[in-house]
Amino acid sequence: MDVSGLELVVAALAAGASAGLTDTASSAVRDAYAGLRAAVRRRLAARTEDDARILDASDVESEAWQAQLSDVLSASGADRDEEILAAARTLLQELETAGQRPRLNVVDAREAQGTQIGDHNTQTNTFR
């Protein structure tokens, strides 16, 4: 699967936040998540403290948070930082080892017609 650095980091942060808050998360998952957050926080804080505050959000499952996080990560260059990318890969690997499949959706819809991407969509097609 070919994913961008941005998709990788956003997916790892969202999955790590969800898994890291549970009592069943292994210490390896918690440590990997803490390492990723620390690396991202350093990168974002170099720009502004406001950017770094996005990591403190409570609703990490929301699409709005993930979109805002994507913008901040991209603007800071965090999605191209090898330390951050390695930390994201490590976290996703630890999650998978722990039996948790992180949600990493990649859709290539360049040639698609009449397609919706996302959850909970409704589509009505009228053909004439």
N, C-alpha and C positions, 0 to 999 in steps of 0.2 A: 504494500500500500504506500502510495506516494503522498506524504503530507508536508505541508509547509512548516517552517519553524514556528510560525505564529500559531497554527492549529495545534501543533504539538505542545507548546507551552501552555496555551489556554486550556486544553484538555487535561493536561497534567495538573495544573493548579486547581481546576474545578473538581477533578476526581480525587485529588489529594485532600482537598478541603472537606469533601463529603466523607471520605474514608477516615481521614485523620481525626475526625471528631468523635468517632465511635470507640467504645471500649474494646471492641474486637480487633481493632487495627493492630498489626504487629509493630514491634518497636522499629523494625526495618522500614516499614511504611511511614511511620511517624518521623523517623530520622530523615528519610529521603524527602519527605514533604517539607520539613523544617529547613533542610539544605536548599531546596529549590526556592522557597519563599525568601530566605536570606539573600540568595544571589539576585533574585528579581528585585527585592527591596533596595539593595545597594545600587542597582542599575537605575531604578526609578527615582530614588532619592537624590541621585546626582543631577537630575533635571529639576524636580521640585518635590517638596514634601507632600503636596496635594496628590501628585501622581502615585506616590508610595502608599497613600491612604486607601487606595482601591483594594489593596490586599486585606484590609480589615473589614470588608463587607461581610454582612451576615447571610445574604441570600446569594450564594455562589452558583445556584442552579438557574437563576433567571437569565434569560437571553439578553436583557438590558445590561446586566453586569458583565456578561461575557463579551458583548459588543464594545462596551466602554473599556474593558481590560484589553481587548484586541487593539483598540486605537492607541492606548497608552503604551502598550508593549511595542507596537510598530513604531511609534514616534520616538521612543527611546532607543530603538535598535536592539532591544532585548531579544527579539525573535531571531537575531543573527549572532548573538553572543554564544560562543562555543561552551563556556562554563554553564550557562543557563540551559542550553540545549542538552548537554550531557546530564545535567541534574534532572531535567524533565524526562529523558529516556530512562534514567535510573528509577525514578519514581514509578513510571508506568510499568516497568519491568517488575518492580517489587509488588505492585498492586496485582499484576497478573500472577505472580508466584503465590501470592496470598489467596488466589482464587477469585479475585475481584476483577471483572472485565471493565476497564474504563471505557466510557462512551467516546469514541473518536470517530466522528462521522465525516467522511470525505465523499463528496458527490461531484462528478463531472457531468454537468448538464449543458455543455456547450452546443450540442446538436439537438437537444430535446425540444419538443413542442408540446404545449398544453400540460406542462409539468409543474407541480408544486413541491417545494422542498421544505421540510420541517415537520413538526408535530402538530396534531390537532387541526389540520386543514380541512376545508370543505371546498369542493370544486364542482361547478355545474357547467357542463359542456353543451352547447347548442349547435348542432350541425345543420347547415342549410344547403 
